[in-house]
């Protein structure tokens, strides 16, 4: 299993989850866990996904998700689980 962490942050608007999940489904990325909240009009979502069946590597997924985010006005980051864990360790 290739776990990746996807974070989505930005102004809340209709269709953010739909847009991200549609992209993931089209690229055979399985959502293992998802958490989302809206705080004072700001949308925050964190997803743990499995990219092992995707035909695209994590670099391509990350680049394309960033572009998807730009079209809907949010910041989307996609990182391999190991990198995310090391970056957020105290």
QUIFENUR-V959915 format. One record per pair of residues at least 24 apart in sequence whose ideal C-beta (glycine too) atoms are under 10 Angstrom apart, sorted by the first residue. I is the first residue (numbers start at 0). J is the second residue. If there is no record, write none. Layout:
i:I j:J
i:I j:J
//
This chain:
i:0 j:29
i:0 j:31
i:0 j:49
i:0 j:50
i:0 j:51
i:0 j:52
i:0 j:80
i:1 j:28
i:1 j:48
i:1 j:49
i:1 j:50
i:1 j:51
i:1 j:52
i:1 j:53
i:1 j:56
i:1 j:57
i:1 j:79
i:1 j:80
i:2 j:31
i:2 j:32
i:2 j:47
i:2 j:48
i:2 j:49
i:2 j:50
i:2 j:51
i:2 j:79
i:2 j:80
i:2 j:81
i:2 j:83
i:2 j:84
i:3 j:28
i:3 j:31
i:3 j:46
i:3 j:47
i:3 j:48
i:3 j:49
i:3 j:50
i:3 j:51
i:3 j:53
i:3 j:57
i:3 j:60
i:3 j:61
i:3 j:64
i:3 j:77
i:3 j:78
i:3 j:79
i:3 j:80
i:3 j:81
i:3 j:82
i:3 j:83
i:4 j:32
i:4 j:45
i:4 j:46
i:4 j:47
i:4 j:48
i:4 j:76
i:4 j:77
i:4 j:78
i:4 j:79
i:4 j:80
i:4 j:81
i:4 j:82
i:4 j:83
i:4 j:84
i:4 j:86
i:4 j:87
i:5 j:30
i:5 j:33
i:5 j:44
i:5 j:45
i:5 j:46
i:5 j:47
i:5 j:48
i:5 j:50
i:5 j:60
i:5 j:61
i:5 j:64
i:5 j:75
i:5 j:76
i:5 j:77
i:5 j:78
i:5 j:83
i:6 j:43
i:6 j:44
i:6 j:45
i:6 j:46
i:6 j:64
i:6 j:73
i:6 j:74
i:6 j:75
i:6 j:76
i:6 j:77
i:6 j:78
i:6 j:83
i:7 j:35
i:7 j:42
i:7 j:43
i:7 j:44
i:7 j:45
i:7 j:46
i:7 j:64
i:7 j:67
i:7 j:68
i:7 j:71
i:7 j:73
i:7 j:74
i:7 j:75
i:7 j:76
i:7 j:77
i:8 j:41
i:8 j:42
i:8 j:43
i:8 j:44
i:8 j:45
i:8 j:68
i:8 j:73
i:8 j:74
i:8 j:75
i:8 j:76
i:9 j:41
i:9 j:42
i:9 j:43
i:9 j:44
i:9 j:68
i:9 j:71
i:9 j:72
i:9 j:73
i:9 j:74
i:9 j:75
i:10 j:37
i:10 j:40
i:10 j:41
i:10 j:42
i:10 j:71
i:10 j:72
i:10 j:73
i:11 j:37
i:11 j:38
i:11 j:39
i:11 j:40
i:11 j:41
i:11 j:42
i:11 j:43
i:11 j:72
i:11 j:73
i:12 j:40
i:12 j:42
i:12 j:71
i:12 j:72
i:12 j:73
i:13 j:71
i:14 j:71
i:15 j:42
i:15 j:44
i:15 j:67
i:15 j:68
i:15 j:71
i:15 j:72
i:15 j:73
i:15 j:75
i:16 j:42
i:16 j:44
i:16 j:46
i:17 j:71
i:18 j:64
i:18 j:67
i:18 j:68
i:18 j:70
i:18 j:71
i:18 j:73
i:18 j:75
i:19 j:44
i:19 j:46
i:19 j:64
i:19 j:67
i:19 j:68
i:19 j:71
i:19 j:73
i:19 j:75
i:20 j:46
i:21 j:67
i:22 j:60
i:22 j:63
i:22 j:64
i:22 j:66
i:22 j:67
i:22 j:68
i:22 j:75
i:23 j:48
i:23 j:50
i:23 j:53
i:23 j:60
i:23 j:64
i:23 j:67
i:23 j:77
i:25 j:53
i:26 j:50
i:26 j:52
i:26 j:53
i:26 j:54
i:26 j:55
i:26 j:59
i:26 j:60
i:26 j:63
i:26 j:64
i:27 j:51
i:27 j:52
i:27 j:53
i:27 j:54
i:27 j:55
i:28 j:52
i:28 j:53
i:28 j:55
i:28 j:60
i:28 j:64
i:28 j:77
i:29 j:53
i:41 j:73
i:42 j:71
i:42 j:72
i:42 j:73
i:43 j:73
i:44 j:73
i:44 j:75
i:45 j:83
i:46 j:75
i:46 j:77
i:47 j:80
i:47 j:83
i:48 j:77
i:48 j:80
i:49 j:80
i:50 j:77
i:50 j:79
i:50 j:80
i:57 j:82
//
